[in-house]
Every structure is written in structure tokens, then in C-alpha cells.
């Protein structure tokens, strides 16, 4: 069996023309086929156009909201930086105090346990 890649293009075009001709002849024999096919094609085209329009509207709305998102992100980043600065300044002293208190209590317990 020969490889289909070696067929000549003109032969495949001729075959396609024959198939199309047979399809047209068959559709002419079935009443209402051409009209229903055309109607279905128009409906499909309209649905695709509606979907494209909805997608375009959604993309436009999203593009319009991007500056708002960027502003909110900058505000959040500023807030986080402020809170980090506060914890960096205030937390170490708190932690150091808690560690000192825990060491004192532990020392008292060990000292009382030895007596």
C-alpha cells in the first residue's frame, strides 16, 4: 500500500471536488436540507459572534479594573510594610521580655527543686 503523502495534490483536489459534487447531489434529493443547513450555519455564526462580543466586553471590563487592582495592591503593600516595620521595632523587645521572664521562672523552679 502506498503512502498517502506521495499522492499528487491535483488528485486530492479532484477527489475533494467529486465528494463535494456527490454531497450537493445528495442534499438536493433530501427536501429542506440546504435551507436547514444554511439556517443552522447562520445560527452558529450568530452564537459565535455573540460569544466573541461577550468575551470582548469581559476583557474590556477587566482592563478597566486593572488600575483599581494596582492601586489596592500598592495600598496593601504599604500597609504590610508599615506593619512589618512596627513588628520589627516593637516585637524584639516584647520577645526579649518574655524570654527573660521565662528564664527567671525556670530558674526559680530549678532553684526550688534543688532545695
N, C-alpha and C positions, 0 to 999 in steps of 0.2 A: 504494500500500500504506500503510495507516495505522500510526501509531507505537504500539508495544505499551504505552507509558507512558500512553496515553489509555484503555486498557481499564478497565472498571469492576472494582472489587475483587470484587464478588459473582460476576462472570462467571469470574474466575480461580479463585475458591473452588469454583465449580460444576465447572469443568474438573478441578481437583485431586481433587474427590470422585469424578468419573467415572473418572479414571485409577486412583485407589485401588480403586474397585469392580472395575474390569477386572483389576487386579493380583491382588486377592483371589480372583476367579473363576478366573483362570489358575493361581494357586498351588493352588487346591482340586482342579483337574484333574490336577496332577502329584503323584503319590503321594510322601509323605515330605518335601515341600518346606517345609511350615510347621514341622515338627519340626526339620529340619536347619537352617533359618534361625534358629529360636529357640535351638538349641544353639550355633550359630556366634555369635549375639549374646551369649549368656552367656559363651562363651569369650573373646570380645573384651572384654567388660566386666571379666572376671577379670584378663585381661592388663593392661588399663588401670589397674585398681586395684593390681595388683602393681607396675607401673611407678611409679605415684604414691607408693606406700609406699616403694619403693627411693629415689626422689628425696627424699622427706621424711626418710628415715634419713640420706641423704648430707648434706642440708642441716643436720640436727641435729648430725652429727659435725663438720662444718665450723665451725658456730657454737661448738661446744665447744672447738675447736682455736684459735680466734681469739685468746684471751688468751695462749696459749703463743706464737703468732706475734708478738704485740705485745711480749711480754717479750723474745724473741730479737732483735727489731728494735731495742728500746731498748738491749740489751747490745751489739749490733753498732755502733749509733750512738755509744755511749760509747767503745768500743774505737777506732773511727775518729777520734773527737775527740781521744783520748789520743795516738794515733799522729801525727795532724796537728800536735798541739802539740809533740811530740818533734821531728818533722822541721822544724818552724818554728824551734825553738830550736837544734837541732844542725846541721841541713843548711847554713844560710848560712855558718857558719864553715868547714865542710868545702869547700864550693864556693869560698869565698874563698881557702882554702889551695891548692886545685887550680889556680885561675886564677893565683895568684901564682907557683906552681911552673912552670906552663906559660909564663908571661911570662918568667921567669928563663931557662928552657931556650931559648926562642925568641930572647931577647936574646943568649945565648951563641952560638947558631948564627949569627945575623946578624953578631955581632962577629967570629967566627972566619972567616966568609965574606968579610969585607972585607979581612982580612989576607992 
